[in-house]
Amino acid sequence: MRYEFHPDAFTEYEEAAQYYAGCQEGLEFRFIAAVEHAVQQIIEDPKRWTIFEDDIRLCLTRVFPYAILYTIEKDYVLIIAVMHCHREPGYWHHRVSNRA
C-alpha cells in the first residue's frame, strides 16, 4: 500500500528533523529513521493500530515523543500529522476535513 503526507504533516516532519539537527549532530537522522520505521509498520498493516479518534489511527515512534496520525483511504494511507505528543491536542483537526 502506498502513503501520502498531508502537506502540513510533511512540514511538521521537516521542522522536527531540523530541530533535532540543531540539538546534536546526526540526531535528525535518528529521528527520520524512527518516523520511517513507524510509517513502514503502518504500511505493512494499516489496521494494526487502534482508532484514536473518528477514523484516525495513531502509531507511536520509538525513542522520540512523536506519533503518526493517519487514516486508511481507499488506495492509500494518508498521514494527517507527525505530532509531538506534548503539543496541544486536536491542533490537526482541520486537516481531516481538508484531506489532501
C-alpha positions in Angstrom: 0.0 0.0 0.0 1.2 3.5 -0.7 1.1 6.5 1.6 0.9 10.3 1.3 1.6 13.0 3.8 -0.9 15.8 4.3 1.2 18.9 3.3 1.1 20.2 6.9 2.2 16.8 8.3 5.1 16.8 5.9 6.0 20.3 7.1 5.9 19.1 10.7 8.1 16.2 9.8 10.7 18.5 8.2 10.6 21.1 11.0 11.1 18.4 13.7 14.1 16.9 11.8 15.6 20.4 11.5 15.0 20.9 15.2 16.8 17.7 16.1 19.7 18.6 13.7 20.3 21.7 15.8 20.3 19.7 19.0 23.0 17.2 18.3 25.0 16.2 15.2 23.2 13.3 13.4 20.2 13.3 15.7 17.9 14.3 12.8 18.9 11.0 11.1 17.8 9.0 14.1 14.5 10.9 14.1 13.9 10.4 10.4 14.7 6.6 10.8 12.2 6.4 13.7 9.5 8.1 11.7 10.2 6.0 8.6 10.1 2.8 10.7 6.7 3.8 12.1 5.4 4.6 8.6 6.7 1.3 7.3 4.9 -0.6 10.0 1.7 1.3 9.2 2.0 0.5 5.5 2.6 -3.2 6.2 -0.5 -3.5 8.4 -2.6 -0.3 8.5 -5.3 -1.7 10.8 -2.7 -2.8 13.4 -3.2 0.4 15.5 -6.4 1.2 17.2 -8.6 4.1 16.2 -7.6 7.2 18.2 -10.5 9.5 17.1 -13.2 9.0 14.5 -11.3 7.2 11.7 -7.9 8.5 12.7 -5.3 5.9 13.9 -2.2 6.6 16.0 1.2 4.9 15.8 3.9 6.0 18.2 7.5 6.3 17.1 10.4 4.8 19.0 12.6 6.9 21.2 11.2 10.2 20.1 7.9 11.6 21.6 6.1 11.7 18.3 3.0 9.9 17.0 1.9 9.4 13.4 -1.8 10.1 13.0 -3.2 8.6 9.8 -6.4 7.4 8.0 -6.8 4.5 5.7 -8.2 5.8 2.4 -9.4 3.6 -0.5 -6.0 3.2 -2.2 -3.5 4.6 0.3 -2.7 5.7 3.8 -3.0 9.4 4.5 -0.6 10.7 7.2 -2.5 13.5 8.9 0.1 14.6 11.4 3.6 13.9 12.7 2.5 15.0 16.1 4.7 15.8 19.1 3.0 14.1 22.0 3.3 17.1 24.2 1.7 19.5 21.7 -1.8 20.9 22.1 -4.3 18.1 21.4 -6.5 18.5 18.4 -4.4 21.1 16.6 -4.6 18.9 13.5 -8.4 18.5 13.3 -8.8 21.0 10.4 -6.7 18.7 8.3 -9.2 15.9 8.3 -11.9 17.9 6.6 -9.3 19.3 4.2 -7.7 16.0 3.1 -5.0 16.4 0.5 
